[in-house]
Amino acid sequence: MTVYLAVGAQRVHTWLVRTPELRLLRGASAALSAQTDINAPAMKKVLADLRLRACSEAGNVDGVVVAEADSLDTARSAAPRLVRHLAGALPGVEWSAWRVSASTYASAVAAALQGSVARLVAAPHRYDQPVADACRGCGAEMRGLSNDLGPDCAARQGATRAPRALLDDLKGDWPDTFDDLAGRGGDPQQRRVRAVGRKESSSQLALVNADGNKLGSFFEALNTFDLDVPNLRNRAPGDVDFATRTAVEIAASSIHEPTDRHKSAIPHYVGGDDVLVSVPAARAWTFVTELIRGFSTLQDTLRACLACDIPEEGAARELLDRIAELSLGVGVAFTHATHPVSDATVHAELALKAAKREFRGQAAGIAWVDLTADGLTGARAGRRWIQVVSADEAFRQLLPTPVGASIAEQAALEVFALPPAARHRLGQILRDSSLGAAAGRVSTWAGRRAHDGAAVPKAISQLAQDDTDRLRALLSRARWWPRANREDQP
């Protein structure tokens, strides 16, 4: 048995985005990565002084330090000291530590998920002065004596890169502001190339929040599996982090263009199965679908590890079934570049929860909210979140020659084929019509298009009768859909 001690940053997204400045947000990502890098000389010395050693099974996840100790007493003594070290470097972060004796790190993770571990929580440093100058960067802490930044923002300012070695191979500089990122490289000749029915796409962003589905179930099954699977148990935690990082790299490369002066994505946090990334709005759907596709390779990696342990599939059926369930849930918030990123994070989190709830974590799903249009009023119908789509459906509809089998998918193709003015008019009809009258008014609108010689949107008319909420969601998706018609855009 090995004694594992894990210390991790809590509520990372909330801490990251408490500043509106992209440079400080980017610096926070880099600082969190650097301070928890188990391969860095400073961290190696800290662990050695505490009589700990880095856990190779856990990988090197940003915001997490996993170490091994010779005894529970050593881990118990080291935990508060390691937490104090990290809190001293990043005082605005809440840290949580747990320790447990287990046969493998995968078993330790399963125990942590079940709550059967000893825990230690350290709240972020708070400032209680009745009168004090606020930090210029975040307004949540007191400014320092020598500058106008508080200690946490000062730590952020010292670094301006994204998480460890992420997107380093992508050409272009890191954007200094959200306007630079939204402007898609700052080239006025290229800004409108991918705009879909939007005259101001160079000022719009999408915040993407993604999280893995069924990872907890997989690690619990791995922990209770009867047969010996050393390759899978040793490699699985690190493989999850590697798959997530690789997926972000693939997705960012898929939306990058040679004319871009800046990198096409800003990864605020990428660690384990957790992703928070900003991208230009007009590229968001391509980024999201490629992110999901890239993460899905984790299944192949884990199956290969399992095959080395148990060649016979029948004997490993339980684990193979759990591996087949692994996917990403994604929430997207479309905003103006000047919209507070802290608020966008809240909405992206709401959308992520909606995606997971819609598909019960059993398949990759995407939910979105467009704060440049109707906001939450458009995303919800009563208590139901309507702006949600399965990853499989999104994949099919992004193909050069998509084929829609259902009425809803045929309607999607018809909506995407409409020119922007027609989509706008259809949206007006749905907004201005009562629930019972919408189908009839849409049918009348479709008849007029046929009379004018345009293609007859039969599936749209049918969907208006069957599910007007889904038709509204299709119109919202078309707003930034890369394959939507934009023929009458200036």
C-alpha positions in Angstrom: 0.0 0.0 0.0 1.1 3.6 -0.7 0.2 6.7 1.1 -1.0 9.4 -1.3 -1.3 13.1 -0.5 -3.1 15.3 -3.0 -3.5 19.1 -2.8 -5.7 20.8 -5.4 -7.0 24.3 -6.2 -10.8 24.6 -5.6 -13.3 26.7 -7.6 -10.5 27.4 -10.1 -12.8 29.1 -12.7 -14.2 31.6 -10.1 -10.7 32.5 -9.0 -9.3 32.9 -12.5 -12.0 35.2 -13.8 -12.3 37.6 -10.9 -10.2 40.1 -12.9 -11.5 41.6 -16.1 -8.0 42.0 -17.6 -7.0 39.3 -20.0 -3.3 39.7 -19.2 -3.9 39.0 -15.5 -6.3 36.2 -16.3 -3.6 34.6 -18.5 -1.0 35.3 -15.8 -3.2 33.4 -13.3 -3.3 30.4 -15.6 0.4 30.4 -15.9 1.1 31.0 -12.3 -1.2 28.2 -11.2 0.6 25.9 -13.7 4.1 26.9 -12.6 3.4 26.7 -8.8 2.0 23.2 -9.0 4.5 21.8 -11.6 5.9 18.7 -9.9 8.8 18.7 -12.3 9.9 22.3 -11.4 13.0 22.5 -9.2 11.2 24.6 -6.6 8.5 22.1 -6.1 10.9 19.2 -6.1 12.7 20.9 -3.2 9.5 21.6 -1.3 8.5 17.9 -1.6 11.9 16.7 -0.5 11.9 19.0 2.5 8.5 17.5 3.5 9.8 13.9 3.0 7.5 13.5 0.0 8.1 12.3 -3.5 6.1 13.2 -6.7 3.5 10.7 -7.8 4.2 9.7 -11.4 0.9 7.9 -11.7 -1.0 11.2 -11.3 0.6 13.0 -14.2 1.3 16.7 -14.0 -2.1 18.4 -13.8 -2.3 22.2 -13.4 -3.6 23.2 -10.0 -2.9 19.8 -8.5 0.1 18.4 -6.6 0.0 14.7 -5.9 2.8 13.2 -3.7 3.6 9.9 -2.1 4.6 9.5 1.6 6.2 6.6 3.6 3.5 6.8 6.2 0.1 8.4 7.1 1.9 10.3 9.9 4.3 11.9 7.3 1.4 12.8 5.0 -0.6 14.2 8.0 2.4 16.4 9.0 3.2 17.5 5.4 -0.4 18.4 4.3 -0.7 21.8 6.1 2.8 22.8 5.2 2.3 22.0 1.5 -1.0 23.9 1.6 0.7 26.9 3.3 3.4 26.9 0.6 0.9 27.0 -2.2 -1.4 29.5 -0.5 1.6 31.8 0.0 2.4 31.7 -3.7 -1.2 32.2 -4.7 -3.1 33.7 -1.8 -6.4 34.1 -3.6 -6.9 30.4 -4.2 -8.8 28.0 -2.0 -6.8 24.8 -1.5 -8.0 21.4 -0.5 -5.9 18.4 0.5 -6.7 14.8 1.1 -4.6 11.8 2.1 -5.3 8.1 1.9 -3.5 4.7 1.9 -4.3 2.8 -1.3 -2.8 0.2 -3.6 -2.7 2.6 -6.6 -3.4 6.2 -7.3 -6.5 5.2 -9.3 -7.8 3.5 -6.1 -6.9 6.7 -4.1 -9.0 8.8 -6.6 -11.9 6.4 -6.2 -11.7 6.7 -2.4 -11.6 10.5 -2.7 -14.7 10.4 -4.9 -16.5 8.3 -2.4 -15.5 10.7 0.4 -13.6 8.1 2.4 -10.4 10.1 2.8 -9.0 12.5 5.4 -9.3 16.1 4.2 -7.9 19.5 4.9 -9.3 22.8 3.5 -7.6 26.2 3.5 -9.8 29.2 2.5 -8.3 32.0 0.4 -6.8 34.9 2.2 -9.3 37.6 3.0 -8.7 41.3 3.8 -10.6 42.9 6.6 -9.4 46.5 6.7 -12.3 48.9 7.1 -10.7 51.5 4.8 -8.1 50.5 2.2 -7.3 51.0 -1.5 -8.6 48.1 -3.6 -6.4 46.2 -6.0 -6.6 47.6 -9.5 -6.6 44.2 -11.1 -9.5 42.5 -9.3 -11.0 44.9 -6.6 -11.2 41.9 -4.3 -8.0 42.4 -2.3 -6.1 45.3 -0.8 -3.4 46.9 -3.0 0.2 46.5 -2.2 2.4 49.1 -0.6 4.7 49.4 -3.6 2.2 49.1 -6.5 -1.5 49.2 -7.2 -2.0 45.4 -7.3 -2.7 43.1 -4.4 -0.5 40.1 -3.7 -2.7 37.6 -5.7 -2.8 39.8 -8.8 0.9 40.6 -8.4 1.5 36.9 -8.7 -0.6 36.8 -11.8 1.2 39.7 -13.3 4.5 37.8 -13.2 3.3 35.4 -15.9 1.4 36.0 -19.1 1.5 32.6 -20.8 -1.3 30.0 -20.9 -1.1 26.8 -19.0 2.0 24.8 -19.3 3.3 24.5 -22.9 -0.2 24.7 -24.3 -0.6 26.1 -27.8 3.1 27.0 -27.9 3.3 25.5 -31.5 0.4 27.6 -32.7 1.7 30.6 -34.6 0.9 34.1 -33.5 1.3 36.2 -30.3 -0.9 35.8 -27.2 -3.7 38.4 -27.3 -3.3 41.1 -24.7 -7.0 41.9 -24.6 -10.3 40.2 -25.3 -10.7 42.6 -28.2 -7.6 41.3 -29.8 -8.9 37.7 -29.5 -12.4 38.6 -30.8 -10.8 40.5 -33.7 -9.3 37.2 -35.0 -5.8 38.4 -35.5 -6.5 42.1 -36.0 -6.5 41.9 -39.8 -9.5 44.0 -41.0 -9.4 42.2 -44.3 -10.0 38.9 -42.6 -12.4 39.8 -39.7 -15.6 39.0 -41.5 -14.6 35.9 -43.4 -16.5 33.5 -41.1 -19.2 35.8 -39.8 -22.6 34.1 -40.1 -25.4 36.6 -40.3 -23.5 39.0 -38.1 -22.0 42.4 -39.2 -19.9 42.7 -36.0 -18.5 39.2 -35.5 -15.1 40.7 -34.9 -16.3 41.9 -31.5 -17.9 38.7 -30.2 -16.4 35.9 -28.2 -17.4 32.5 -27.0 -16.4 31.1 -23.5 -16.2 27.3 -23.6 -16.6 25.3 -20.4 -16.1 21.5 -20.8 -16.0 18.7 -18.3 -15.8 14.9 -18.6 -18.8 12.6 -18.3 -18.6 9.3 -16.3 -15.0 9.7 -15.2 -16.1 9.0 -11.6 -17.9 5.9 -12.5 -14.9 4.7 -14.5 -12.5 5.1 -11.6 -14.8 3.5 -9.1 -15.2 0.5 -11.5 -11.4 0.4 -11.9 -11.0 0.4 -8.2 -13.4 -2.5 -7.6 -12.4 -4.6 -10.6 -11.5 -8.2 -9.6 -8.7 -8.8 -12.0 -5.2 -7.3 -12.0 -4.9 -4.4 -14.5 -1.6 -2.7 -13.6 -1.2 -0.8 -17.0 -4.7 0.7 -16.8 -4.5 1.6 -13.1 -1.1 3.2 -13.4 -1.7 5.2 -16.6 -5.4 6.2 -16.5 -5.2 9.4 -14.4 -2.3 10.8 -16.5 -4.0 9.7 -19.8 -7.1 11.7 -18.9 -5.1 14.9 -18.5 -3.1 14.2 -21.7 -6.2 13.5 -23.7 -7.8 16.8 -22.5 -4.7 18.8 -23.4 -4.3 17.2 -26.8 -8.0 17.8 -27.5 -7.5 21.5 -26.8 -4.5 21.6 -29.1 -6.4 19.9 -31.9 -9.4 22.2 -31.5 -7.4 25.3 -31.4 -5.4 24.3 -34.5 -8.6 23.5 -36.4 -9.8 27.2 -36.1 -6.4 28.9 -36.6 -5.8 30.6 -39.9 -2.5 31.6 -41.5 -3.6 35.3 -41.5 -4.2 35.4 -37.8 -1.8 37.6 -35.9 -2.7 36.2 -32.6 -3.4 32.7 -31.3 -6.9 31.6 -32.0 -7.8 30.5 -28.5 -7.0 31.4 -24.9 -6.9 28.4 -22.6 -7.7 29.8 -19.1 -7.6 26.4 -17.5 -7.0 22.9 -18.8 -6.4 20.2 -16.3 -7.7 16.7 -15.8 -11.0 16.6 -17.6 -11.7 20.3 -17.0 -11.5 23.0 -19.7 -12.2 26.8 -19.8 -11.2 28.4 -23.1 -12.1 31.7 -24.9 -12.4 31.6 -28.7 -13.8 34.0 -31.4 -17.6 33.5 -31.6 -17.6 32.7 -35.3 -15.2 29.8 -34.7 -16.8 28.4 -31.5 -18.8 25.5 -33.1 -15.8 24.2 -35.0 -13.7 24.4 -31.8 -16.2 22.7 -29.6 -16.9 19.8 -32.0 -13.2 19.2 -32.5 -12.6 19.4 -28.8 -15.2 16.6 -28.2 -13.8 14.6 -31.1 -10.2 14.9 -29.8 -11.2 13.9 -26.2 -12.9 10.8 -27.5 -9.5 9.3 -28.4 -9.1 8.7 -24.6 -11.4 5.7 -25.1 -8.9 4.2 -27.6 -6.0 4.9 -25.3 -7.6 3.3 -22.3 -8.8 0.3 -24.3 -5.2 -0.3 -25.5 -3.9 -0.2 -21.9 -6.6 -2.6 -20.9 -5.8 -5.0 -23.8 -2.2 -5.2 -22.5 -3.5 -6.3 -19.1 -6.4 -8.6 -20.3 -6.3 -9.7 -24.0 -9.7 -11.3 -23.8 -12.4 -8.7 -24.2 -15.0 -10.9 -22.4 -13.1 -10.9 -19.2 -12.8 -7.1 -19.3 -16.4 -6.3 -20.4 -17.2 -4.3 -17.2 -14.3 -1.9 -17.7 -14.8 -1.7 -21.5 -18.4 -0.6 -20.9 -17.3 2.1 -18.5 -14.6 3.3 -21.0 -17.3 3.5 -23.7 -19.3 5.9 -21.6 -16.5 8.5 -21.3 -17.2 11.8 -23.2 -17.3 15.5 -22.7 -20.2 17.8 -21.7 -19.8 21.3 -23.0 -21.3 24.7 -22.2 -20.8 27.7 -24.4 -21.6 31.4 -23.6 -21.5 33.8 -26.6 -20.8 37.4 -25.5 -19.5 40.7 -26.6 -15.7 41.1 -26.0 -16.5 43.8 -23.4 -18.8 41.5 -21.4 -17.4 40.7 -18.0 -15.7 37.3 -18.2 -16.8 36.5 -14.6 -20.5 36.7 -15.7 -19.8 34.8 -18.9 -18.3 32.0 -16.7 -21.5 31.8 -14.7 -23.6 31.4 -17.9 -21.1 28.9 -19.4 -21.4 26.8 -16.2 -25.2 26.9 -16.4 -25.0 25.7 -20.0 -22.6 22.9 -19.1 -24.9 21.7 -16.4 -27.8 21.8 -18.9 -25.8 19.7 -21.4 -25.0 17.1 -18.7 -28.6 17.1 -17.5 -30.1 16.7 -21.0 -28.0 13.6 -21.8 -27.6 12.4 -18.3 -23.8 12.3 -18.8 -24.3 9.3 -21.1 -23.2 11.0 -24.3 -21.3 14.1 -25.4 -23.7 17.1 -25.5 -23.4 20.8 -26.1 -25.6 23.5 -24.6 -25.2 27.2 -25.2 -26.5 30.7 -24.3 -26.2 33.7 -26.6 -25.8 36.8 -24.5 -25.4 38.8 -27.8 -29.1 38.0 -28.6 -31.8 36.8 -26.3 -29.6 35.5 -23.4 -31.2 33.2 -20.9 -34.7 34.2 -22.2 -33.9 32.4 -25.4 -31.9 29.5 -23.9 -34.8 28.4 -21.7 -38.5 27.6 -22.1 -39.9 27.5 -18.6 -37.7 25.2 -16.6 -36.4 23.4 -19.7 -33.1 24.4 -21.3 -33.8 24.2 -25.1 -30.5 25.3 -26.6 -28.8 22.0 -26.5 -27.6 19.5 -29.2 -25.9 16.2 -29.1 -22.3 16.0 -30.4 -23.3 13.4 -32.9 -25.9 15.6 -34.4 -23.5 18.6 -34.6 -20.9 16.4 -36.2 -23.3 15.3 -38.9 -24.5 18.8 -39.7 -20.9 20.1 -40.1 -20.2 17.6 -42.9 -19.8 19.0 -46.4 -22.8 17.0 -47.6 -24.8 16.4 -44.4 -27.7 14.0 -44.4 -30.6 14.5 -41.9 -32.7 11.5 -41.1 -35.3 13.0 -38.8 -37.6 15.9 -39.4 -35.7 17.9 -36.8 -32.3 17.3 -38.6 -33.9 18.1 -42.0 -35.2 21.3 -40.5 -31.8 22.1 -39.2 -30.4 21.9 -42.8 -33.2 24.1 -44.0 -32.6 26.7 -41.3 -28.9 26.8 -42.1 -29.6 27.2 -45.8 -31.9 30.2 -45.2 -30.3 33.6 -45.9 -29.8 35.7 -42.8 -32.8 38.0 -43.6 -35.1 35.0 -43.8 -33.7 33.6 -40.6 -34.3 36.9 -38.9 -37.9 37.0 -40.2 -38.6 33.5 -39.0 -37.2 34.4 -35.6 -39.5 37.4 -35.4 -42.5 35.2 -36.3 -41.7 32.8 -33.5 -41.1 35.5 -30.9 -44.3 37.4 -31.8 -46.6 34.4 -32.0 -48.5 32.7 -29.2 -47.8 29.0 -28.7 -50.9 27.9 -30.7 -50.5 30.4 -33.5 -46.8 29.9 -34.3 -47.2 26.8 -36.5 -49.9 28.5 -38.7 -47.8 31.7 -39.1 -44.7 29.7 -40.0 -46.7 27.7 -42.6 -47.9 31.0 -44.1 -44.4 32.3 -44.2 -43.2 29.1 -45.9 -46.0 29.5 -48.5 -44.9 33.0 -49.4 -41.3 31.8 -49.9 -42.6 29.1 -52.3 -44.6 31.8 -54.1 -41.5 33.9 -54.5 -39.6 31.0 -56.1 -37.5 30.2 -53.0 -36.9 26.7 -51.7 -39.9 25.4 -49.8 -38.9 24.8 -46.1 -41.2 21.8 -45.5 -39.3 20.4 -42.6 -39.3 23.8 -40.9 -43.1 23.9 -41.2 -43.4 20.4 -39.7 -41.1 21.2 -36.8 -43.0 24.4 -36.1 -46.0 22.1 -35.5 -44.1 19.5 -33.5 -41.6 21.5 -31.4 -41.4 25.3 -31.7 -38.8 25.4 -29.0 -36.4 23.2 -31.0 -37.0 25.4 -34.0 -36.0 28.5 -31.9 -32.9 26.6 -30.8 -31.9 25.9 -34.4 -32.2 29.6 -35.3 -30.0 30.5 -32.4 -27.4 27.9 -33.4 -27.5 29.2 -37.0 -26.3 32.6 -35.7 -22.8 31.3 -35.3 -23.0 28.0 -37.3 -20.0 27.8 -39.7 -22.0 26.1 -42.5 -25.0 28.5 -42.4 -25.9 30.6 -45.4 -24.6 34.2 -45.2 -25.3 35.3 -48.8 -26.8 38.6 -47.9 -24.2 39.6 -45.4 -22.4 42.9 -46.5 
